[in-house]
Amino acid sequence: MSNCLCLDCDRSNSITTKFCTQCGAKLQIQERYRALKAIGQGGFCKTFLAQDEGKPSKPHCVIK
């Protein structure tokens, strides 16, 4: 089973879940992207590997 991250509380949730099971935050970003895992952090932002659910093949992408 695949998981996605809640950007508000960092809890791992099922990829099919719409809201975080811990804090209730929406898991889809801009009605399109789901964060899968954190891949970096700088002084101003975090970077995540994400899934683009707006495309039929649901490719991976990077979001900040």
N, CA, C, O and CB atoms as a CASP TS submission, in Angstrom:
PFRMAT TS
TARGET T0000
AUTHOR 0000-0000-0000
METHOD Language model
MODEL 1
PARENT N/A
ATOM      1  N   MET     1       0.840  -1.185   0.000  1.00  0.00           N
ATOM      2  CA  MET     1       0.000   0.000   0.000  1.00  0.00           C
ATOM      3  C   MET     1       0.883   1.245   0.000  1.00  0.00           C
ATOM      4  O   MET     1       1.876   1.304   0.725  1.00  0.00           O
ATOM      5  CB  MET     1      -0.954   0.000   1.219  1.00  0.00           C
ATOM      6  N   SER     2       0.531   2.217  -0.794  1.00  0.00           N
ATOM      7  CA  SER     2       1.280   3.466  -0.857  1.00  0.00           C
ATOM      8  C   SER     2       0.793   4.423   0.222  1.00  0.00           C
ATOM      9  O   SER     2      -0.353   4.362   0.667  1.00  0.00           O
ATOM     10  CB  SER     2       1.147   4.112  -2.249  1.00  0.00           C
ATOM     11  N   ASN     3       1.695   5.303   0.627  1.00  0.00           N
ATOM     12  CA  ASN     3       1.369   6.294   1.645  1.00  0.00           C
ATOM     13  C   ASN     3       1.685   7.693   1.146  1.00  0.00           C
ATOM     14  O   ASN     3       2.514   7.878   0.256  1.00  0.00           O
ATOM     15  CB  ASN     3       2.131   6.008   2.942  1.00  0.00           C
ATOM     16  N   CYS     4       1.013   8.675   1.731  1.00  0.00           N
ATOM     17  CA  CYS     4       1.320  10.075   1.475  1.00  0.00           C
ATOM     18  C   CYS     4       1.498  10.768   2.818  1.00  0.00           C
ATOM     19  O   CYS     4       1.017  10.290   3.846  1.00  0.00           O
ATOM     20  CB  CYS     4       0.201  10.762   0.624  1.00  0.00           C
ATOM     21  N   LEU     5       2.191  11.895   2.795  1.00  0.00           N
ATOM     22  CA  LEU     5       2.475  12.636   4.021  1.00  0.00           C
ATOM     23  C   LEU     5       1.524  13.806   4.195  1.00  0.00           C
ATOM     24  O   LEU     5       1.109  14.442   3.227  1.00  0.00           O
ATOM     25  CB  LEU     5       3.911  13.133   4.018  1.00  0.00           C
ATOM     26  N   CYS     6       1.191  14.072   5.434  1.00  0.00           N
ATOM     27  CA  CYS     6       0.472  15.301   5.768  1.00  0.00           C
ATOM     28  C   CYS     6       1.522  16.392   5.932  1.00  0.00           C
ATOM     29  O   CYS     6       2.450  16.233   6.724  1.00  0.00           O
ATOM     30  CB  CYS     6      -0.409  15.136   7.078  1.00  0.00           C
ATOM     31  N   LEU     7       1.397  17.481   5.212  1.00  0.00           N
ATOM     32  CA  LEU     7       2.371  18.567   5.302  1.00  0.00           C
ATOM     33  C   LEU     7       2.216  19.381   6.580  1.00  0.00           C
ATOM     34  O   LEU     7       3.124  20.128   6.945  1.00  0.00           O
ATOM     35  CB  LEU     7       2.240  19.478   4.102  1.00  0.00           C
ATOM     36  N   ASP     8       1.090  19.250   7.263  1.00  0.00           N
ATOM     37  CA  ASP     8       0.876  19.989   8.507  1.00  0.00           C
ATOM     38  C   ASP     8       1.492  19.295   9.719  1.00  0.00           C
ATOM     39  O   ASP     8       2.085  19.952  10.574  1.00  0.00           O
ATOM     40  CB  ASP     8      -0.604  20.187   8.736  1.00  0.00           C
ATOM     41  N   CYS     9       1.352  17.953   9.798  1.00  0.00           N
ATOM     42  CA  CYS     9       1.830  17.246  10.990  1.00  0.00           C
ATOM     43  C   CYS     9       2.837  16.135  10.686  1.00  0.00           C
ATOM     44  O   CYS     9       3.301  15.466  11.608  1.00  0.00           O
ATOM     45  CB  CYS     9       0.661  16.660  11.727  1.00  0.00           C
ATOM     46  N   ASP    10       3.184  15.926   9.420  1.00  0.00           N
ATOM     47  CA  ASP    10       4.155  14.913   8.972  1.00  0.00           C
ATOM     48  C   ASP    10       3.711  13.473   9.207  1.00  0.00           C
ATOM     49  O   ASP    10       4.547  12.570   9.172  1.00  0.00           O
ATOM     50  CB  ASP    10       5.461  15.133   9.668  1.00  0.00           C
ATOM     51  N   ARG    11       2.447  13.234   9.440  1.00  0.00           N
ATOM     52  CA  ARG    11       1.952  11.869   9.629  1.00  0.00           C
ATOM     53  C   ARG    11       1.788  11.190   8.274  1.00  0.00           C
ATOM     54  O   ARG    11       1.369  11.818   7.301  1.00  0.00           O
ATOM     55  CB  ARG    11       0.606  11.869  10.404  1.00  0.00           C
ATOM     56  N   SER    12       2.120   9.905   8.219  1.00  0.00           N
ATOM     57  CA  SER    12       1.934   9.097   7.027  1.00  0.00           C
ATOM     58  C   SER    12       0.481   8.618   6.980  1.00  0.00           C
ATOM     59  O   SER    12      -0.053   8.137   7.980  1.00  0.00           O
ATOM     60  CB  SER    12       2.923   7.892   7.008  1.00  0.00           C
ATOM     61  N   ASN    13      -0.149   8.753   5.818  1.00  0.00           N
ATOM     62  CA  ASN    13      -1.549   8.357   5.623  1.00  0.00           C
ATOM     63  C   ASN    13      -1.660   7.493   4.377  1.00  0.00           C
ATOM     64  O   ASN    13      -0.787   7.537   3.510  1.00  0.00           O
ATOM     65  CB  ASN    13      -2.475   9.603   5.508  1.00  0.00           C
ATOM     66  N   SER    14      -2.719   6.715   4.282  1.00  0.00           N
ATOM     67  CA  SER    14      -2.986   5.929   3.086  1.00  0.00           C
ATOM     68  C   SER    14      -3.152   6.870   1.895  1.00  0.00           C
ATOM     69  O   SER    14      -3.721   7.952   2.036  1.00  0.00           O
ATOM     70  CB  SER    14      -4.248   5.043   3.273  1.00  0.00           C
ATOM     71  N   ILE    15      -2.664   6.470   0.738  1.00  0.00           N
ATOM     72  CA  ILE    15      -2.733   7.298  -0.471  1.00  0.00           C
ATOM     73  C   ILE    15      -4.191   7.570  -0.875  1.00  0.00           C
ATOM     74  O   ILE    15      -4.464   8.534  -1.590  1.00  0.00           O
ATOM     75  CB  ILE    15      -1.980   6.609  -1.632  1.00  0.00           C
ATOM     76  N   THR    16      -5.113   6.736  -0.427  1.00  0.00           N
ATOM     77  CA  THR    16      -6.525   6.908  -0.786  1.00  0.00           C
ATOM     78  C   THR    16      -7.280   7.821   0.177  1.00  0.00           C
ATOM     79  O   THR    16      -8.437   8.161  -0.073  1.00  0.00           O
ATOM     80  CB  THR    16      -7.207   5.561  -0.836  1.00  0.00           C
ATOM     81  N   THR    17      -6.640   8.221   1.276  1.00  0.00           N
ATOM     82  CA  THR    17      -7.274   9.074   2.278  1.00  0.00           C
ATOM     83  C   THR    17      -7.273  10.531   1.818  1.00  0.00           C
ATOM     84  O   THR    17      -6.269  11.011   1.291  1.00  0.00           O
ATOM     85  CB  THR    17      -6.555   8.939   3.636  1.00  0.00           C
ATOM     86  N   LYS    18      -8.378  11.232   2.010  1.00  0.00           N
ATOM     87  CA  LYS    18      -8.474  12.636   1.594  1.00  0.00           C
ATOM     88  C   LYS    18      -8.021  13.604   2.675  1.00  0.00           C
ATOM     89  O   LYS    18      -7.539  14.696   2.374  1.00  0.00           O
ATOM     90  CB  LYS    18      -9.892  12.960   1.198  1.00  0.00           C
ATOM     91  N   PHE    19      -8.175  13.206   3.941  1.00  0.00           N
ATOM     92  CA  PHE    19      -7.814  14.066   5.064  1.00  0.00           C
ATOM     93  C   PHE    19      -6.917  13.298   6.025  1.00  0.00           C
ATOM     94  O   PHE    19      -7.061  12.085   6.180  1.00  0.00           O
ATOM     95  CB  PHE    19      -9.078  14.586   5.795  1.00  0.00           C
ATOM     96  N   CYS    20      -6.001  13.997   6.663  1.00  0.00           N
ATOM     97  CA  CYS    20      -5.071  13.388   7.607  1.00  0.00           C
ATOM     98  C   CYS    20      -5.839  12.743   8.758  1.00  0.00           C
ATOM     99  O   CYS    20      -6.759  13.342   9.316  1.00  0.00           O
ATOM    100  CB  CYS    20      -4.074  14.439   8.143  1.00  0.00           C
ATOM    101  N   THR    21      -5.454  11.525   9.105  1.00  0.00           N
ATOM    102  CA  THR    21      -6.133  10.814  10.187  1.00  0.00           C
ATOM    103  C   THR    21      -5.752  11.358  11.559  1.00  0.00           C
ATOM    104  O   THR    21      -6.431  11.068  12.544  1.00  0.00           O
ATOM    105  CB  THR    21      -5.814   9.332  10.117  1.00  0.00           C
ATOM    106  N   GLN    22      -4.680  12.140  11.642  1.00  0.00           N
ATOM    107  CA  GLN    22      -4.269  12.705  12.928  1.00  0.00           C
ATOM    108  C   GLN    22      -4.794  14.126  13.139  1.00  0.00           C
ATOM    109  O   GLN    22      -5.398  14.419  14.171  1.00  0.00           O
ATOM    110  CB  GLN    22      -2.757  12.701  13.031  1.00  0.00           C
ATOM    111  N   CYS    23      -4.562  15.011  12.157  1.00  0.00           N
ATOM    112  CA  CYS    23      -4.919  16.424  12.371  1.00  0.00           C
ATOM    113  C   CYS    23      -6.103  16.898  11.525  1.00  0.00           C
ATOM    114  O   CYS    23      -6.619  17.992  11.756  1.00  0.00           O
ATOM    115  CB  CYS    23      -3.726  17.293  12.073  1.00  0.00           C
ATOM    116  N   GLY    24      -6.544  16.097  10.552  1.00  0.00           N
ATOM    117  CA  GLY    24      -7.695  16.456   9.733  1.00  0.00           C
ATOM    118  C   GLY    24      -7.394  17.361   8.551  1.00  0.00           C
ATOM    119  O   GLY    24      -8.313  17.769   7.841  1.00  0.00           O
ATOM    120  N   ALA    25      -6.113  17.686   8.322  1.00  0.00           N
ATOM    121  CA  ALA    25      -5.740  18.561   7.200  1.00  0.00           C
ATOM    122  C   ALA    25      -5.968  17.852   5.861  1.00  0.00           C
ATOM    123  O   ALA    25      -5.882  16.628   5.771  1.00  0.00           O
ATOM    124  CB  ALA    25      -4.259  19.001   7.325  1.00  0.00           C
ATOM    125  N   LYS    26      -6.257  18.634   4.839  1.00  0.00           N
ATOM    126  CA  LYS    26      -6.422  18.117   3.485  1.00  0.00           C
ATOM    127  C   LYS    26      -5.072  17.597   2.989  1.00  0.00           C
ATOM    128  O   LYS    26      -4.057  18.275   3.149  1.00  0.00           O
ATOM    129  CB  LYS    26      -6.984  19.217   2.527  1.00  0.00           C
ATOM    130  N   LEU    27      -5.046  16.400   2.388  1.00  0.00           N
ATOM    131  CA  LEU    27      -3.785  15.801   1.953  1.00  0.00           C
ATOM    132  C   LEU    27      -3.410  16.154   0.520  1.00  0.00           C
ATOM    133  O   LEU    27      -2.235  16.085   0.159  1.00  0.00           O
ATOM    134  CB  LEU    27      -3.861  14.311   2.091  1.00  0.00           C
ATOM    135  N   GLN    28      -4.372  16.524  -0.295  1.00  0.00           N
ATOM    136  CA  GLN    28      -4.080  16.878  -1.678  1.00  0.00           C
ATOM    137  C   GLN    28      -3.744  18.364  -1.758  1.00  0.00           C
ATOM    138  O   GLN    28      -4.455  19.197  -1.195  1.00  0.00           O
ATOM    139  CB  GLN    28      -5.277  16.533  -2.605  1.00  0.00           C
ATOM    140  N   ILE    29      -2.666  18.690  -2.453  1.00  0.00           N
ATOM    141  CA  ILE    29      -2.199  20.064  -2.589  1.00  0.00           C
ATOM    142  C   ILE    29      -2.715  20.620  -3.912  1.00  0.00           C
ATOM    143  O   ILE    29      -2.501  20.014  -4.961  1.00  0.00           O
ATOM    144  CB  ILE    29      -0.640  20.142  -2.515  1.00  0.00           C
ATOM    145  N   GLN    30      -3.374  21.738  -3.875  1.00  0.00           N
ATOM    146  CA  GLN    30      -3.962  22.399  -5.052  1.00  0.00           C
ATOM    147  C   GLN    30      -4.832  21.439  -5.864  1.00  0.00           C
ATOM    148  O   GLN    30      -4.856  21.496  -7.093  1.00  0.00           O
ATOM    149  CB  GLN    30      -2.854  22.974  -5.945  1.00  0.00           C
ATOM    150  N   GLU    31      -5.544  20.559  -5.162  1.00  0.00           N
ATOM    151  CA  GLU    31      -6.449  19.589  -5.795  1.00  0.00           C
ATOM    152  C   GLU    31      -5.732  18.701  -6.820  1.00  0.00           C
ATOM    153  O   GLU    31      -6.370  18.176  -7.733  1.00  0.00           O
ATOM    154  CB  GLU    31      -7.602  20.322  -6.474  1.00  0.00           C
ATOM    155  N   ARG    32      -4.402  18.530  -6.674  1.00  0.00           N
ATOM    156  CA  ARG    32      -3.661  17.800  -7.699  1.00  0.00           C
ATOM    157  C   ARG    32      -2.512  16.951  -7.173  1.00  0.00           C
ATOM    158  O   ARG    32      -2.326  15.829  -7.646  1.00  0.00           O
ATOM    159  CB  ARG    32      -3.130  18.758  -8.687  1.00  0.00           C
ATOM    160  N   TYR    33      -1.743  17.437  -6.224  1.00  0.00           N
ATOM    161  CA  TYR    33      -0.513  16.764  -5.798  1.00  0.00           C
ATOM    162  C   TYR    33      -0.649  16.138  -4.417  1.00  0.00           C
ATOM    163  O   TYR    33      -1.364  16.654  -3.558  1.00  0.00           O
ATOM    164  CB  TYR    33       0.645  17.743  -5.801  1.00  0.00           C
ATOM    165  N   ARG    34       0.051  15.009  -4.209  1.00  0.00           N
ATOM    166  CA  ARG    34       0.141  14.365  -2.898  1.00  0.00           C
ATOM    167  C   ARG    34       1.610  14.165  -2.568  1.00  0.00           C
ATOM    168  O   ARG    34       2.354  13.582  -3.356  1.00  0.00           O
ATOM    169  CB  ARG    34      -0.631  13.002  -2.872  1.00  0.00           C
ATOM    170  N   ALA    35       2.026  14.643  -1.415  1.00  0.00           N
ATOM    171  CA  ALA    35       3.413  14.472  -0.968  1.00  0.00           C
ATOM    172  C   ALA    35       3.621  13.021  -0.547  1.00  0.00           C
ATOM    173  O   ALA    35       2.850  12.483   0.249  1.00  0.00           O
ATOM    174  CB  ALA    35       3.753  15.446   0.209  1.00  0.00           C
ATOM    175  N   LEU    36       4.668  12.389  -1.086  1.00  0.00           N
ATOM    176  CA  LEU    36       4.956  10.998  -0.754  1.00  0.00           C
ATOM    177  C   LEU    36       6.043  10.872   0.305  1.00  0.00           C
ATOM    178  O   LEU    36       5.945  10.043   1.210  1.00  0.00           O
ATOM    179  CB  LEU    36       5.366  10.245  -1.998  1.00  0.00           C
ATOM    180  N   LYS    37       7.089  11.704   0.188  1.00  0.00           N
ATOM    181  CA  LYS    37       8.145  11.697   1.206  1.00  0.00           C
ATOM    182  C   LYS    37       8.974  12.969   1.102  1.00  0.00           C
ATOM    183  O   LYS    37       9.101  13.568   0.034  1.00  0.00           O
ATOM    184  CB  LYS    37       9.051  10.450   1.054  1.00  0.00           C
ATOM    185  N   ALA    38       9.531  13.362   2.236  1.00  0.00           N
ATOM    186  CA  ALA    38      10.414  14.532   2.271  1.00  0.00           C
ATOM    187  C   ALA    38      11.756  14.137   1.669  1.00  0.00           C
ATOM    188  O   ALA    38      12.287  13.069   1.972  1.00  0.00           O
ATOM    189  CB  ALA    38      10.592  15.073   3.734  1.00  0.00           C
ATOM    190  N   ILE    39      12.310  15.007   0.808  1.00  0.00           N
ATOM    191  CA  ILE    39      13.610  14.697   0.201  1.00  0.00           C
ATOM    192  C   ILE    39      14.655  15.771   0.469  1.00  0.00           C
ATOM    193  O   ILE    39      15.812  15.614   0.080  1.00  0.00           O
ATOM    194  CB  ILE    39      13.453  14.514  -1.291  1.00  0.00           C
ATOM    195  N   GLY    40      14.266  16.857   1.126  1.00  0.00           N
ATOM    196  CA  GLY    40      15.240  17.894   1.453  1.00  0.00           C
ATOM    197  C   GLY    40      14.616  19.042   2.214  1.00  0.00           C
ATOM    198  O   GLY    40      13.398  19.220   2.227  1.00  0.00           O
ATOM    199  N   GLN    41      15.485  19.825   2.853  1.00  0.00           N
ATOM    200  CA  GLN    41      15.017  20.992   3.597  1.00  0.00           C
ATOM    201  C   GLN    41      16.111  22.035   3.582  1.00  0.00           C
ATOM    202  O   GLN    41      17.273  21.737   3.856  1.00  0.00           O
ATOM    203  CB  GLN    41      14.623  20.621   5.055  1.00  0.00           C
ATOM    204  N   GLY    42      15.736  23.257   3.262  1.00  0.00           N
ATOM    205  CA  GLY    42      16.680  24.367   3.264  1.00  0.00           C
ATOM    206  C   GLY    42      16.254  25.402   4.280  1.00  0.00           C
ATOM    207  O   GLY    42      15.456  25.121   5.174  1.00  0.00           O
ATOM    208  N   GLY    43      16.789  26.598   4.138  1.00  0.00           N
ATOM    209  CA  GLY    43      16.472  27.662   5.068  1.00  0.00           C
ATOM    210  C   GLY    43      15.058  28.190   4.955  1.00  0.00           C
ATOM    211  O   GLY    43      14.517  28.717   5.927  1.00  0.00           O
ATOM    212  N   PHE    44      14.446  28.060   3.785  1.00  0.00           N
ATOM    213  CA  PHE    44      13.134  28.660   3.563  1.00  0.00           C
ATOM    214  C   PHE    44      12.016  27.663   3.277  1.00  0.00           C
ATOM    215  O   PHE    44      10.842  28.011   3.405  1.00  0.00           O
ATOM    216  CB  PHE    44      13.222  29.614   2.440  1.00  0.00           C
ATOM    217  N   CYS    45      12.352  26.437   2.894  1.00  0.00           N
ATOM    218  CA  CYS    45      11.283  25.502   2.532  1.00  0.00           C
ATOM    219  C   CYS    45      11.735  24.050   2.637  1.00  0.00           C
ATOM    220  O   CYS    45      12.922  23.754   2.774  1.00  0.00           O
ATOM    221  CB  CYS    45      10.795  25.787   1.121  1.00  0.00           C
ATOM    222  N   LYS    46      10.754  23.157   2.567  1.00  0.00           N
ATOM    223  CA  LYS    46      11.000  21.719   2.481  1.00  0.00           C
ATOM    224  C   LYS    46      10.702  21.291   1.052  1.00  0.00           C
ATOM    225  O   LYS    46       9.879  21.906   0.374  1.00  0.00           O
ATOM    226  CB  LYS    46      10.125  20.914   3.515  1.00  0.00           C
ATOM    227  N   THR    47      11.366  20.243   0.599  1.00  0.00           N
ATOM    228  CA  THR    47      11.148  19.694  -0.732  1.00  0.00           C
ATOM    229  C   THR    47      10.627  18.270  -0.580  1.00  0.00           C
ATOM    230  O   THR    47      11.123  17.500   0.241  1.00  0.00           O
ATOM    231  CB  THR    47      12.460  19.728  -1.584  1.00  0.00           C
ATOM    232  N   PHE    48       9.614  17.929  -1.386  1.00  0.00           N
ATOM    233  CA  PHE    48       8.975  16.624  -1.282  1.00  0.00           C
ATOM    234  C   PHE    48       8.907  15.934  -2.632  1.00  0.00           C
ATOM    235  O   PHE    48       8.725  16.578  -3.665  1.00  0.00           O
ATOM    236  CB  PHE    48       7.580  16.762  -0.699  1.00  0.00           C
ATOM    237  N   LEU    49       9.055  14.610  -2.613  1.00  0.00           N
ATOM    238  CA  LEU    49       8.705  13.795  -3.759  1.00  0.00           C
ATOM    239  C   LEU    49       7.189  13.691  -3.709  1.00  0.00           C
ATOM    240  O   LEU    49       6.626  13.384  -2.659  1.00  0.00           O
ATOM    241  CB  LEU    49       9.418  12.366  -3.740  1.00  0.00           C
ATOM    242  N   ALA    50       6.525  13.942  -4.825  1.00  0.00           N
ATOM    243  CA  ALA    50       5.065  13.951  -4.848  1.00  0.00           C
ATOM    244  C   ALA    50       4.539  13.161  -6.037  1.00  0.00           C
ATOM    245  O   ALA    50       5.292  12.756  -6.923  1.00  0.00           O
ATOM    246  CB  ALA    50       4.535  15.388  -4.892  1.00  0.00           C
ATOM    247  N   GLN    51       3.233  12.955  -6.032  1.00  0.00           N
ATOM    248  CA  GLN    51       2.549  12.297  -7.134  1.00  0.00           C
ATOM    249  C   GLN    51       1.594  13.309  -7.745  1.00  0.00           C
ATOM    250  O   GLN    51       0.822  13.951  -7.034  1.00  0.00           O
ATOM    251  CB  GLN    51       1.793  11.005  -6.659  1.00  0.00           C
ATOM    252  N   ASP    52       1.649  13.449  -9.065  1.00  0.00           N
ATOM    253  CA  ASP    52       0.772  14.374  -9.787  1.00  0.00           C
ATOM    254  C   ASP    52      -0.501  13.630 -10.174  1.00  0.00           C
ATOM    255  O   ASP    52      -0.521  12.904 -11.169  1.00  0.00           O
ATOM    256  CB  ASP    52       1.484  14.965 -11.055  1.00  0.00           C
ATOM    257  N   GLU    53      -1.550  13.806  -9.400  1.00  0.00           N
ATOM    258  CA  GLU    53      -2.805  13.104  -9.652  1.00  0.00           C
ATOM    259  C   GLU    53      -3.640  13.771 -10.733  1.00  0.00           C
ATOM    260  O   GLU    53      -4.721  13.287 -11.067  1.00  0.00           O
ATOM    261  CB  GLU    53      -3.607  13.012  -8.381  1.00  0.00           C
ATOM    262  N   GLY    54      -3.154  14.872 -11.282  1.00  0.00           N
ATOM    263  CA  GLY    54      -3.857  15.561 -12.353  1.00  0.00           C
ATOM    264  C   GLY    54      -3.590  14.960 -13.722  1.00  0.00           C
ATOM    265  O   GLY    54      -4.236  15.334 -14.701  1.00  0.00           O
ATOM    266  N   LYS    55      -2.651  14.037 -13.800  1.00  0.00           N
ATOM    267  CA  LYS    55      -2.320  13.383 -15.067  1.00  0.00           C
ATOM    268  C   LYS    55      -2.705  11.912 -14.983  1.00  0.00           C
ATOM    269  O   LYS    55      -2.577  11.305 -13.919  1.00  0.00           O
ATOM    270  CB  LYS    55      -0.805  13.538 -15.402  1.00  0.00           C
ATOM    271  N   PRO    56      -3.172  11.329 -16.080  1.00  0.00           N
ATOM    272  CA  PRO    56      -3.638   9.938 -16.053  1.00  0.00           C
ATOM    273  C   PRO    56      -2.595   8.929 -15.548  1.00  0.00           C
ATOM    274  O   PRO    56      -2.951   7.967 -14.868  1.00  0.00           O
ATOM    275  CB  PRO    56      -4.073   9.539 -17.430  1.00  0.00           C
ATOM    276  N   SER    57      -1.329   9.138 -15.870  1.00  0.00           N
ATOM    277  CA  SER    57      -0.289   8.185 -15.453  1.00  0.00           C
ATOM    278  C   SER    57       0.190   8.420 -14.021  1.00  0.00           C
ATOM    279  O   SER    57       0.967   7.625 -13.492  1.00  0.00           O
ATOM    280  CB  SER    57       0.895   8.269 -16.399  1.00  0.00           C
ATOM    281  N   LYS    58      -0.268   9.508 -13.388  1.00  0.00           N
ATOM    282  CA  LYS    58       0.101   9.883 -12.010  1.00  0.00           C
ATOM    283  C   LYS    58       1.616   9.829 -11.785  1.00  0.00           C
ATOM    284  O   LYS    58       2.090   9.118 -10.899  1.00  0.00           O
ATOM    285  CB  LYS    58      -0.602   8.958 -11.007  1.00  0.00           C
ATOM    286  N   PRO    59       2.378  10.587 -12.596  1.00  0.00           N
ATOM    287  CA  PRO    59       3.844  10.547 -12.473  1.00  0.00           C
ATOM    288  C   PRO    59       4.332  11.208 -11.187  1.00  0.00           C
ATOM    289  O   PRO    59       3.627  12.003 -10.566  1.00  0.00           O
ATOM    290  CB  PRO    59       4.490  11.230 -13.675  1.00  0.00           C
ATOM    291  N   HIS    60       5.551  10.858 -10.810  1.00  0.00           N
ATOM    292  CA  HIS    60       6.189  11.505  -9.661  1.00  0.00           C
ATOM    293  C   HIS    60       6.729  12.864 -10.090  1.00  0.00           C
ATOM    294  O   HIS    60       7.071  13.069 -11.255  1.00  0.00           O
ATOM    295  CB  HIS    60       7.331  10.618  -9.079  1.00  0.00           C
ATOM    296  N   CYS    61       6.801  13.783  -9.143  1.00  0.00           N
ATOM    297  CA  CYS    61       7.336  15.116  -9.380  1.00  0.00           C
ATOM    298  C   CYS    61       7.915  15.623  -8.068  1.00  0.00           C
ATOM    299  O   CYS    61       7.834  14.938  -7.049  1.00  0.00           O
ATOM    300  CB  CYS    61       6.238  16.087  -9.933  1.00  0.00           C
ATOM    301  N   VAL    62       8.492  16.805  -8.085  1.00  0.00           N
ATOM    302  CA  VAL    62       9.048  17.417  -6.881  1.00  0.00           C
ATOM    303  C   VAL    62       8.268  18.690  -6.592  1.00  0.00           C
ATOM    304  O   VAL    62       8.007  19.484  -7.496  1.00  0.00           O
ATOM    305  CB  VAL    62      10.576  17.717  -7.044  1.00  0.00           C
ATOM    306  N   ILE    63       7.896  18.884  -5.328  1.00  0.00           N
ATOM    307  CA  ILE    63       7.203  20.109  -4.922  1.00  0.00           C
ATOM    308  C   ILE    63       7.946  20.753  -3.763  1.00  0.00           C
ATOM    309  O   ILE    63       8.609  20.075  -2.978  1.00  0.00           O
ATOM    310  CB  ILE    63       5.733  19.813  -4.526  1.00  0.00           C
ATOM    311  N   LYS    64       7.826  22.079  -3.669  1.00  0.00           N
ATOM    312  CA  LYS    64       8.436  22.831  -2.563  1.00  0.00           C
ATOM    313  C   LYS    64       7.344  23.509  -1.781  1.00  0.00           C
ATOM    314  O   LYS    64       7.624  24.200  -0.802  1.00  0.00           O
ATOM    315  CB  LYS    64       9.466  23.873  -3.078  1.00  0.00           C
TER
END
